[in-house]
Amino acid sequence: MDQLSQEQLERVGEKWSFDSLMKARAKTRAAIAAIAANISPGMVEEDARQMAREVLESAGSTHGWHKILVRFGSNTIRNFAEPSERGVKLGDQDIFFIDIGPVWGDTEGDGGKTFVIGSDPEMLRCSRDVETIFHIVRDKWLTTGMNGKALYDFAQKVTADMGWVLNMELTGHRLSEFPHSAYYDGTLAAVSIRPSPNLWVLEVQIKHPSKPIGGFFEDLLLEKSDYR
């Protein structure tokens, strides 16, 4: 577990502001919606990533603090650093997720969401449950003094109870003015502090225990009054 102090872990610079953070969050969410609206059956994953890049550039983000991920079908169970199988086409009954980390001006955005094409019940359950898990864990953060490791231990149990497997290699991180790595480049699950609002991203990636179906959702840890 990381032994840095809370002050060290949660530093920000002169260019950081809550207003800029919330504007970056809104732009990131809008970009995810725009990217998803342009994805349809028959599209190849590589083309979807290029389209996502163009959507972000047209919205005003010319670079990101992490790579653009659009994962189709069986690629949804892969880890962040793992390359996708090439040439995967989106089917008529399929699942995909988007994970982007655009920089808007001086401020980092970060967001991820899962979408389903068609009516496959397991895929629909996956897309719903990954967000449900996020909110259950977020509520636990709001109501307890749990540190980062305890939150992800809790997330792992909640995920298993719902019949999924949690990816414990993707366990949250800082967010700030670019680059947050200047302050802390580790994971949320590695910290021994209760994460403060407006500074940390909670990530949830799940997969089916036996089928090549996965889902992803992430968002900032915000107070109730700011979460909308």
C-alpha positions as CSV (number, residue, x, y, z in Angstrom):
1,M,0.0,0.0,0.0
2,D,1.3,3.5,-0.8
3,Q,2.7,5.2,2.3
4,L,2.6,8.8,0.9
5,S,0.7,11.3,3.1
6,Q,-2.8,12.5,2.1
7,E,-1.3,15.9,1.3
8,Q,1.3,14.4,-1.0
9,L,-1.2,12.1,-2.7
10,E,-3.8,14.8,-3.3
11,R,-1.7,17.8,-4.4
12,V,-2.9,20.0,-7.3
13,G,-1.3,22.9,-9.1
14,E,-2.2,26.5,-9.8
15,K,-4.1,25.6,-13.0
16,W,-6.5,23.2,-11.2
17,S,-10.0,24.3,-10.3
18,F,-13.2,22.5,-9.5
19,D,-15.0,24.5,-12.2
20,S,-12.5,23.3,-14.8
21,L,-12.8,19.8,-13.6
22,M,-16.5,19.7,-13.9
23,K,-16.4,21.3,-17.4
24,A,-13.9,18.6,-18.4
25,R,-16.2,15.9,-17.0
26,A,-19.2,17.3,-18.9
27,K,-17.2,17.5,-22.2
28,T,-15.9,13.9,-21.7
29,R,-19.4,12.6,-21.1
30,A,-20.7,14.4,-24.2
31,A,-17.8,13.0,-26.3
32,I,-18.6,9.4,-25.1
33,A,-22.2,9.9,-26.1
34,A,-21.2,11.3,-29.5
35,I,-18.7,8.4,-30.1
36,A,-21.3,5.8,-29.2
37,A,-23.9,7.4,-31.5
38,N,-21.6,6.8,-34.4
39,I,-21.0,3.1,-33.7
40,S,-23.1,0.5,-35.5
41,P,-23.1,-3.2,-36.4
42,G,-20.6,-4.1,-39.1
43,M,-18.0,-1.4,-37.9
44,V,-14.5,-2.6,-37.3
45,E,-13.0,-1.7,-33.9
46,E,-10.0,0.0,-35.5
47,D,-12.3,2.3,-37.5
48,A,-14.3,3.1,-34.3
49,R,-11.1,4.2,-32.5
50,Q,-10.2,6.5,-35.4
51,M,-13.7,7.9,-35.4
52,A,-13.4,8.5,-31.6
53,R,-10.1,10.4,-32.2
54,E,-11.8,12.6,-34.7
55,V,-14.8,13.3,-32.4
56,L,-12.5,14.4,-29.6
57,E,-10.4,16.6,-31.9
58,S,-13.5,18.3,-33.3
59,A,-14.7,18.9,-29.7
60,G,-11.4,20.6,-28.8
61,S,-9.2,17.9,-27.3
62,T,-6.1,17.3,-29.5
63,H,-4.4,14.9,-27.0
64,G,-5.2,12.7,-24.1
65,W,-3.4,11.6,-21.0
66,H,-4.1,8.0,-21.9
67,K,-4.9,6.1,-25.1
68,I,-8.4,5.9,-26.6
69,L,-10.0,2.6,-26.0
70,V,-13.0,1.3,-27.9
71,R,-13.5,-2.4,-27.3
72,F,-15.9,-4.6,-29.2
73,G,-17.2,-8.0,-28.3
74,S,-14.6,-10.4,-27.0
75,N,-12.1,-7.6,-26.6
76,T,-14.2,-6.2,-23.8
77,I,-12.6,-8.7,-21.4
78,R,-9.0,-7.5,-22.1
79,N,-6.9,-5.4,-19.7
80,F,-6.2,-1.8,-20.3
81,A,-2.6,-2.4,-21.5
82,E,-3.5,-5.5,-23.5
83,P,-3.9,-4.9,-27.3
84,S,-7.2,-5.7,-28.9
85,E,-7.5,-8.6,-31.3
86,R,-7.5,-6.9,-34.7
87,G,-10.3,-6.8,-37.2
88,V,-13.1,-7.5,-34.7
89,K,-16.5,-6.3,-36.1
90,L,-19.4,-5.3,-34.0
91,G,-22.3,-7.7,-34.4
92,D,-26.1,-7.3,-34.4
93,Q,-26.2,-8.7,-30.8
94,D,-23.0,-7.4,-29.2
95,I,-21.4,-5.3,-26.5
96,F,-18.8,-2.6,-26.5
97,F,-17.3,0.0,-24.2
98,I,-15.6,3.4,-24.6
99,D,-12.8,4.6,-22.4
100,I,-11.2,8.0,-23.0
101,G,-8.9,10.3,-21.1
102,P,-9.0,13.6,-23.1
103,V,-7.2,16.8,-21.9
104,W,-9.4,19.9,-22.2
105,G,-7.2,22.9,-22.0
106,D,-5.1,22.3,-18.9
107,T,-7.5,19.8,-17.2
108,E,-7.8,16.1,-17.6
109,G,-11.1,14.4,-18.3
110,D,-11.7,10.7,-17.9
111,G,-14.8,8.6,-18.6
112,G,-15.9,5.1,-19.6
113,K,-19.2,3.5,-20.4
114,T,-20.6,0.2,-21.8
115,F,-23.2,-0.1,-24.6
116,V,-25.2,-3.0,-26.0
117,I,-26.4,-3.6,-29.5
118,G,-29.5,-5.8,-29.6
119,S,-31.2,-7.6,-26.8
120,D,-28.8,-10.3,-25.5
121,P,-29.8,-10.6,-21.8
122,E,-26.3,-11.3,-20.5
123,M,-24.9,-8.3,-22.3
124,L,-27.7,-6.1,-21.1
125,R,-27.1,-7.3,-17.6
126,C,-23.4,-6.7,-17.9
127,S,-24.0,-3.1,-19.0
128,R,-26.4,-2.5,-16.1
129,D,-24.4,-4.3,-13.4
130,V,-21.1,-2.5,-14.1
131,E,-22.8,0.8,-13.4
132,T,-24.6,-0.6,-10.4
133,I,-21.4,-1.8,-8.9
134,F,-19.8,1.6,-9.4
135,H,-22.7,3.3,-7.5
136,I,-22.7,0.7,-4.7
137,V,-19.0,1.3,-4.2
138,R,-19.3,5.0,-4.5
139,D,-22.1,5.0,-1.9
140,K,-19.7,3.0,0.4
141,W,-17.1,5.7,-0.1
142,L,-19.6,8.4,0.7
143,T,-20.8,6.8,3.9
144,T,-17.6,5.3,5.4
145,G,-13.9,6.2,6.0
146,M,-12.7,3.4,3.8
147,N,-9.3,3.8,2.2
148,G,-8.6,3.0,-1.5
149,K,-7.6,-0.7,-0.8
150,A,-10.7,-1.4,1.3
151,L,-13.0,0.2,-1.4
152,Y,-11.6,-2.2,-4.0
153,D,-11.8,-5.2,-1.7
154,F,-15.4,-4.3,-1.2
155,A,-15.9,-3.8,-4.9
156,Q,-14.5,-7.3,-5.5
157,K,-17.0,-8.9,-3.2
158,V,-19.9,-6.9,-4.6
159,T,-18.9,-7.9,-8.1
160,A,-18.6,-11.6,-7.2
161,D,-22.0,-11.5,-5.4
162,M,-23.5,-10.3,-8.6
163,G,-22.0,-13.1,-10.6
164,W,-19.1,-11.3,-12.3
165,V,-15.3,-11.1,-12.0
166,L,-13.7,-7.8,-11.2
167,N,-10.5,-6.8,-13.0
168,M,-8.2,-6.0,-10.0
169,E,-5.5,-4.7,-12.4
170,L,-7.7,-1.6,-13.1
171,T,-8.3,0.0,-9.8
172,G,-8.7,3.8,-10.0
173,H,-6.3,6.7,-10.1
174,R,-5.8,10.4,-9.5
175,L,-7.2,13.2,-11.8
176,S,-6.0,16.8,-11.9
177,E,-4.7,19.4,-14.3
178,F,-2.4,17.7,-16.8
179,P,-0.5,15.6,-15.9
180,H,-1.7,14.1,-12.7
181,S,1.3,11.8,-12.8
182,A,3.4,14.7,-11.5
183,Y,1.6,14.2,-8.2
184,Y,0.7,10.5,-8.0
185,D,0.9,7.9,-10.8
186,G,-0.3,4.9,-8.8
187,T,-3.7,3.4,-8.3
188,L,-6.6,4.2,-5.9
189,A,-6.5,0.7,-4.6
190,A,-2.9,1.2,-3.5
191,V,-3.5,4.2,-1.1
192,S,-4.1,4.0,2.6
193,I,-6.2,7.2,2.8
194,R,-9.9,7.9,2.4
195,P,-9.9,9.5,-1.1
196,S,-11.1,13.1,-1.0
197,P,-13.9,14.3,-3.5
198,N,-13.0,15.8,-6.9
199,L,-9.5,14.2,-7.1
200,W,-10.0,10.5,-7.8
201,V,-11.5,8.3,-10.4
202,L,-13.3,5.0,-9.5
203,E,-12.9,2.4,-12.2
204,V,-14.9,-0.8,-12.6
205,Q,-14.2,-3.4,-15.2
206,I,-16.0,-6.7,-15.0
207,K,-16.2,-9.9,-17.1
208,H,-18.5,-12.9,-17.3
209,P,-17.0,-15.9,-15.4
210,S,-17.2,-18.1,-18.6
211,K,-18.3,-16.1,-21.6
212,P,-16.2,-13.4,-23.5
213,I,-18.4,-10.6,-22.3
214,G,-17.1,-7.6,-20.3
215,G,-18.1,-4.2,-19.2
216,F,-16.5,-1.0,-18.0
217,F,-17.6,2.1,-16.2
218,E,-15.7,4.9,-14.5
219,D,-16.3,8.4,-13.2
220,L,-15.0,10.9,-10.6
221,L,-15.7,10.4,-6.9
222,L,-17.9,13.5,-6.3
223,E,-20.1,14.6,-3.4
224,K,-23.8,13.9,-3.8
225,S,-24.6,17.5,-4.5
226,D,-22.1,17.5,-7.5
227,Y,-22.9,14.1,-9.0
228,R,-25.3,14.5,-11.9
